[in-house]
Amino acid sequence: MDLAILARAPVPGECKTRLIPELGAEFAARLQADLTRQTISAALEAAIGRVTLWTAGDREHAFFRQLAKDFPDLKWTSQSQGDLGERMHQVFVSNAGSTLLLGSDCPVITPQLLQDSAKALKESDAVFLPAEDGGYALVGLHQPCRALFQGISWGGDRVMQQTREQLQNQGLTWCEPQQVWDVDLPDDARRFLNLKNITRI
């Protein structure tokens, strides 16, 4: 089973933009970098299979170059064009096998939770980790299913609800091992910092 991580280059002003008005572009970029590093560490430690980082933005960014040095077992490729749904769908098309796909902004995804998700996928057609904000932080599939990524209001609070409707329409079985939370808004960032017991990154 493969693990795929979507990650954007931590360029100030181009990532975690909903944090910028209150916390600033530099802070948002540092947060993005920290979350990405934490996600990669969890994925590799889970030891489920190959881990690939699907990058968006400047692939030659210094942060990505440093990751390549720090995580030599990590594989690399670029995200496709299109909206979030299309980019996620193309990951499954490219992998052509059982895959867990996750973002890089969920600080409570642990190696154990990834292992639990992989186990759940073996017993169903799909696995999801729904997020408190109405989205999801992880999706796992055995094979591509474009319909799951179409007609979805990405960034809204009905993403998981709409996805469940698509799952039902396609006659697919799925599991939701745990609800999680991710970092999109300033309150989420403060929650993350409290989790790590630090005042700043």
C-alpha positions in Angstrom: 0.0 0.0 0.0 1.3 3.5 -0.9 1.0 6.7 1.0 0.8 10.0 -0.8 1.1 13.4 0.7 0.0 16.6 -0.9 2.2 19.5 0.0 2.6 23.1 -1.1 5.9 25.0 -1.0 6.0 27.2 2.1 6.2 30.5 0.2 5.0 33.5 2.3 1.8 34.8 0.9 1.1 31.6 -1.2 0.2 29.1 1.5 -2.2 29.0 4.5 -3.7 32.2 3.2 -6.6 32.2 5.6 -4.1 32.6 8.5 -2.4 35.6 7.0 -4.8 38.4 7.9 -4.4 37.7 11.6 -1.0 35.9 11.9 1.0 37.1 9.0 2.4 35.6 5.9 5.8 34.6 7.4 4.2 32.8 10.3 1.7 31.0 7.9 4.6 29.7 5.8 6.6 28.5 8.8 3.5 26.7 10.0 3.1 25.1 6.6 6.6 23.9 6.7 6.4 22.5 10.2 3.1 20.6 9.5 4.5 19.1 6.3 7.6 17.9 8.1 5.5 16.3 10.9 3.2 14.6 8.3 6.2 13.1 6.4 7.7 11.8 9.7 4.4 10.1 10.6 4.0 8.6 7.2 7.5 7.1 7.1 7.3 5.9 10.7 4.0 4.1 9.9 6.0 1.8 7.6 3.0 0.9 5.5 4.7 1.2 2.1 6.2 3.7 -0.3 5.7 7.4 0.7 5.5 10.0 -2.0 5.4 13.7 -1.6 3.2 15.4 -4.3 4.4 18.9 -4.5 2.7 22.1 -5.6 4.4 25.5 -6.1 8.2 25.8 -6.4 9.5 22.3 -6.4 13.1 23.7 -6.1 12.2 25.6 -2.9 14.9 25.4 -0.3 12.5 23.7 2.1 11.9 20.9 -0.4 15.6 20.5 -1.0 16.2 20.2 2.7 13.4 17.6 3.0 15.2 15.5 0.3 18.3 15.5 2.5 16.5 14.8 5.7 14.2 12.0 4.4 16.2 10.1 1.8 13.5 7.3 1.5 10.9 9.8 0.5 9.8 9.7 -3.2 8.9 12.9 -5.1 6.6 14.0 -7.9 4.6 17.1 -8.9 0.8 17.6 -8.5 -1.2 17.8 -11.7 -3.2 20.8 -12.8 -6.8 21.4 -11.9 -8.9 21.9 -8.7 -8.2 19.9 -5.6 -10.6 17.1 -6.6 -8.8 16.6 -9.9 -5.4 16.7 -8.3 -6.4 14.1 -5.8 -8.0 11.9 -8.5 -4.8 12.0 -10.5 -2.8 10.7 -7.5 -4.9 7.5 -7.5 -4.7 7.3 -11.3 -0.9 7.5 -11.2 -0.5 5.0 -8.3 -2.8 2.3 -9.8 -3.1 0.4 -6.5 -4.3 0.7 -2.9 -3.3 4.2 -1.7 -3.8 6.4 1.3 -3.8 10.1 0.3 -3.5 12.8 2.9 -2.8 16.5 3.2 0.0 18.1 5.1 -2.0 20.2 7.6 -3.4 17.6 10.1 -1.2 17.5 13.2 -3.1 14.7 14.9 -2.4 12.1 12.2 0.0 9.6 13.9 1.7 6.5 12.6 -0.8 4.4 14.5 -3.8 6.2 12.9 -2.3 5.7 9.4 -1.8 2.0 10.2 -5.5 1.8 11.4 -6.6 3.5 8.2 -4.6 1.0 6.1 -6.2 -1.9 8.0 -9.7 -0.3 7.5 -9.1 0.0 3.8 -8.4 -3.7 3.5 -11.9 -4.3 4.7 -13.8 -1.8 2.6 -13.8 0.1 -0.7 -12.6 3.3 0.8 -11.5 4.9 4.0 -11.8 8.5 5.2 -10.7 10.6 8.2 -13.4 13.2 8.4 -12.4 16.6 9.8 -14.2 18.7 12.4 -14.7 21.5 9.9 -16.7 19.3 7.5 -13.9 18.2 5.2 -11.5 15.3 5.5 -7.8 14.8 6.1 -7.3 11.4 4.5 -8.9 9.3 1.7 -7.9 5.8 0.9 -8.9 3.9 -2.2 -8.0 0.6 -4.0 -8.6 2.1 -7.4 -9.4 5.5 -8.9 -13.0 6.8 -8.7 -13.4 10.2 -10.3 -17.0 10.6 -9.1 -15.8 10.9 -5.5 -14.0 14.1 -6.4 -16.7 15.7 -8.6 -19.5 18.0 -7.5 -17.7 18.7 -4.2 -17.7 22.2 -2.7 -14.0 22.2 -1.8 -13.1 24.4 1.1 -16.6 24.3 2.5 -18.2 22.6 5.4 -20.1 20.0 3.4 -17.2 18.3 1.7 -17.5 15.0 3.7 -21.3 15.0 3.5 -21.2 15.4 -0.3 -18.5 12.7 -0.5 -20.7 10.3 1.5 -23.5 11.0 -1.0 -21.1 10.2 -3.8 -20.0 7.0 -2.1 -23.6 5.9 -1.7 -24.3 6.7 -5.4 -21.4 4.6 -6.5 -22.4 1.7 -4.3 -19.1 1.8 -2.4 -18.5 0.7 1.2 -16.3 2.9 3.4 -14.9 3.3 6.9 -14.3 6.4 9.0 -11.9 5.2 11.8 -11.6 8.6 13.5 -12.5 12.2 13.3 -9.6 14.6 13.2 -8.9 18.4 12.9 -6.6 20.3 10.6 -5.1 23.8 10.5 -6.9 26.2 8.3 -7.9 29.2 10.5 -6.1 31.2 13.3 -7.9 29.3 16.1 -6.6 26.0 14.5 -3.0 27.4 14.5 -3.3 28.3 18.2 -4.7 24.8 18.9 -1.7 23.3 17.1 0.8 25.5 19.1 -0.9 24.5 22.3 -0.7 20.8 21.3 3.1 21.2 20.9 3.3 23.4 24.0 5.1 26.2 22.2 4.3 29.8 21.7 5.6 30.2 18.2 7.3 28.2 15.4 
